[in-house]
Amino acid sequence: MDQEDRIALFLDYENLAIGARDHLGGMTFDLRPIADALAERGRVVVRRAYADWSYFDEDRRLLTRSHVELIDIPQRMGASRKNAADIKMAVDALQLAFERDYISTFVFGTGDSDFTPLVHKLRELNKRVIGVGVEQSTSALLPPACDEFLYYDRLEGVEIRPARTRGGRPPAQSRPPEPTPQPVEQELEPAPAAEESARDVDTLAVLVAQTVAGLQGSSGGVVTASTLKRTLLRKDPTFNEGDYGFRTFGELLRYLAERNVVELGEGPAKGDPEVSLPEHGGPEAEFGLLRSVVADLSRNSVPVALSGLKNQLRRAQPDFSEKKLGYRSFLQFCKAAATAGAVDLRWDTEADDYLLTATSRS
């Protein structure tokens, strides 16, 4: 139990409630999905919500049943209610950070970028910071400042209602009832495809391969699944394997291992495997492809320019991507191929480009 993270939860309730109402089909904010997500990350020992509770009478009763301490910020004439709530919440968080050493993680339910300096200060104090906000009402400045950021609309248990049209219910005399559902179906059908393209698994494979390569290069040691997950969250605090259809991070890694993006080995602890880039059947095969394409393009032993060469490789192999192999750029991939003896690579000042020629043996 001593190894559990102690979590302090602070809710900018007005920001969350209005964000859910305006951007999630008028739904009422529900704390349970956040509570469930935090239960997987540690033990919540402080729960506080800040608002002018005269505007949220029903919500107040629901939060009280969830053992949330309600901090009332009443509206006063000539004063900014928003600023008053922000300052009170920031002061309370800093006070806890100094007075309660056992609290290791601070969670802020808000999408307001005004809390960014507070997040930076808590991280300076060696505290982990998690943000929670409605995606469409969250400032772009806040998620990168956090160690992890959870979009409320993506949490398990959040059911978003379909958005209603501004015109409301059409008059019965103006149109026949039967055609009305057809345009709605046509508008709703493309939405899943758009979400799938936004969370492309190929893009994820590139991100994982690059991250593993970077960790291997910087540390020179074993890269475990837990280390990889923490690094992915540092790169993108909104990262969540569930957005790509995987139940666990281990399931995601097994999927990538089956596609030769990474290799999994026995790690230092059970359930925490070692992750590495493939040493066989990976770059060597791609180096051979590069050599073959360069050989076909170099007529009469004329070197091939680096510019445009990647497009030629994709004509021969449409799914080619040097980033899936862990290389940050196509030039880095070609340099690795030259080191392996697949091609010769040199800089030509007249051409102002790198020139490649195929070697006699790959």
N, C-alpha and C positions, 0 to 999 in steps of 0.2 A: 504493500500500500504506500510505503514511503517513496517508491519510485514513480508513483503516479503524478502527472502534472496537475497542479492546483490552478483552477481557472477562475478568473473574475470576469463576469459578463456585464457589459454596460450597453444599454439600448437607448439610442436616440429615437424614441418611439414615434414621434411625429414624422420624422423622416421615413421610417420604415412603413408606417401605416398609410401615409399619403402615397408613397411610392407603390405599395401594393394595390391601393385603390385605383390610382391613375393609370398604371401600366400593366396590371395583371387582371384585367377584366372586372374591376370593381370588387375584387375579393377582400375579405377581412383578414388582416394579418394574424397568423397563427404561430405561437412560439414553439410548438412541439417539434417541427422539423429542425429548428436550430438546436433545441435541447438534445434531440437524438444524435445530431451530428457531433455535438460537443461531448456527448457521453462516450463516443468512440475515441476521443482525444485526451480525456482526463476527467478529473473530478471537479465539478463546478461548485465553488464554495461561496461565491458572491454573485447575486443576481440583482441588478438595479435597472430601473427604467425611468427615463426623464421625459416629462411632458406637462402640459397644462391639462390635468386630468378631467377638468370640467367638459372638455371636448370629447373624451373617450370614456364615457360612463360604463358601457358594457365591457369594453376591453379591460377596464380596471378590475372588474370582478374576476375575469378569466385569468389575468396575470397574478392576482392575489392567490388564487387556487394553485398556481404553479410556484408559489413561494418567492415571488419577485417583489423586492422592496421598491415601492413607488415613490419617486422623488418629484414633488409637485413644483412646477415652475409656472405660477399664475401669471396671466397676462395683465400688464399694467398700462395705463394710458401713457403714451409718449415713450414707451420702452420697447425694445426689440425682444420678443419672446424667444426667438431663435438664438440670439447671442447669449442670452441669459442661460439657456439650457446647455449650450456648448461649453461655456466657461465653467459652470457648475460641474459638468461631467468630467472635464479635463482636470479640474482641481481635485475631485474625488479620486480619479484614477492615479494621479501622481502621489497623492497622500497614501493610498494603499501600496503603491510601489515601494515607498520608503519605509512604511510601518509594518508591512506584512512580507517579510522576506520569502516565506514559503509559497507565495503566489508567483508562479513561473510564467503563466500565460494570461494575457489580457485580450478579451474579445470585444470588439466594438461593432454593434449593429447600427450601421449608418452608411450612407453613400456620400457624405459631405466631405469635400476636400479640406475643409477647415480643420479637420482632425489630423491631417498629415503631420504637422510639427509635433503633435503629441505622440504619434506613432514612432517618429524618429527618436524622440527623447526616451521613450520606454525601451526601444531597442538598444540605445546607448547604455541603458541600465541593465542590459543583459536579460531583458524580458522578451518572450516570444509574443508576437502580436498577430491576431487573426481578425480579419474584417468580414463582415456580413452585410450585404446590401442587395437591393433590387437592381437587376442588371441595367435597365434603361434609365434609372435615376441615380446611378452611381457615377461620380466624377472619375474621369480617366486617370487622375493624379493619385487617387487613394490606393487601388489594388497593388501597384508596384512598390509602394512603401511598406506593405505588410509582409510578414513571413508567409502567410497563406490568406487567400481571400475566397470566400464562399458566396456565390450568387444565390440569393434566397430562392429565386424561381427555378433553380436546378436541383434544390435539395430534395431528398427522398420524402414523400408525403405531401408535397405542395401540389395541389391540383388547381391549375389555372383555368378559369372560366373562359369560354369563347368571347371575344370582344363583340359588343353590341354596336350596331350601326348608329350614327348620330341622329338619323331621322326617326329612330325608334320604330314602333310598329306601324306598318303602312295602313292607310285608311282602307276600310273594306270596300268602298265604292270606287276607288281609283284604279285598282288592279285586280285581276282574278287571283284567287289564293294559290292555285297550283303552280304558276311559274316562279313564285317567290323563293323556294328553297334552292332552285337550280343555280343562280349566280353565287349563292353562299357556298355551295359545294365546290364550285369551280375555283373560288378564292382560297378555300381551305386546303384543297388537295396538294398544291405545290409546297406547302409549308414544311412537311417532313423532309422532302428532298433538299430544301435549302439548309435545314439544320444538319443533315448528313454531310453535305459538302463543306459546311463550316467546320466540322470536326472530322476531317479526313484522316483515316488511319495511316495513309502514306505520309502525311505531314508529321504525324506522331512518330512514325518509324525514323524519319530524318532527325527529329528532335532528340529521341533516345540515343541514336547512334552517335550524334555529335556530342551529346553530354557524356556518354561513356568514354569516347575518345578524349575529351577534354580532361576528365577525371584521371584517366590512365596517364595522360601526359603530365599533369600537374603534380600528382601524388606519387606515381610510379608504383603504387601498391595495389592491393586487391580492392575492387569496386563491388560493394555489396548492394543488394536490392534496396535496403533501407537508405544507404548513402545516396543512391541514384534518385530515389523518390524525394529526399530532402533537397537535392540539387535542382530537380525539376521544379519544385515548388519555389525555390529561390529565383529561378529564371522566370517562372510564370506563376504567381501566387494563386491564380484561378484554376490551375491544372487539377483535373479530376479524371481518373480513368473511367469513371462511370459515364462521362460525356461521350466516350467512344464505344460504349456498350459492354464494358467489362465490369464484372462484379468486384474484383479485387485487383491490386497491382500485380500480384503473382500471376493471375490469369492473363493479364496483358503481356507480361514478360514471356510466358509460355507461348503465347500467340506469335510474338516476334521471333522467338527462338525457332519455331516451326518454319518460319519464312527466312531463316538464315540471316536475320538482321543482327541478332545477338546470340551468344552462347551462354548457357547456364551451367554452373558447376557447384559443387558442395561448398557452402560458405562456413564462416566461423560459428554460426549459430543455426539451430534448426528453424526453418521457415524464412531464412534470410540468405538466399543463394548468392554465389559470386556471379557477377555479370561481366562479360567481356565481348569484344568484337571477334567475329569468326577468323580463325587463323588458316582455315582451309576451305576451298570451294567458294571463297568470297572475293577479296581483291585480286587474287591470281587470275581468276576467270575474267574479271573486268580488265585487267592488264592485257590479257590475251586479245580481248575485243578491241582495245585501243590500238594495239600493235597491228592487228588485221586491218582496221579501218585506215590507219596511217599508211600501211603498205599499199592498199588499193588506191589511195588518193595521190601518192607520190609517184608521178609519172617520170620516167627517166631519172630516178633518184633525186628529184627535186623535193626539198623539204616542204612540209605542210605547216602552215601557220596555225597557231593556237586559236586565234579568233575564228569562230564558226565551226571549230572541230567538234564541239559538244553536240551541235545539231546533227552532225554526220553520224555520231555514235547513236543518237536517238533514232535515226532512220534505220540503223541496223538492229537496235534493241530499244524499242519504244519506252520501256520502263527503266532505262538507265538513270541512275542518280548517284553521283559521287557522295552526296551527303548521307545516303543510306549506309554507306561504308564507313562513315565517320569523318570524312574529309570536309573541311570548311569551304573549300573552293575547288573548281575544276583544275586550276593551276597546281594546287597542292596534290591532287590526285595524279596529275601528269608527272610531277616531281617524284612521287612515290613509285610510279611505273618506271621512270628512268633509273631510280636507285635499284629497282628489282631487275633491270636489264632488259625490259620489254621494249623500250624506245630510247633514242638519244634526244636530249632536250638542250637547247642552247638559245641564248638571247642574241638577236640580230639587230644592230643599231640602225641599219638602213631600212629594214622592214618595220622597225619599231614594234617588234613582236617576238614572242618565243616561236622557234621553229623546231619541228619534230621530224625524225626519220625513224623508220622501223629497223630494229636490229636483226641480225641473221637468225638469232634464237631468242624466244621469249623466256 
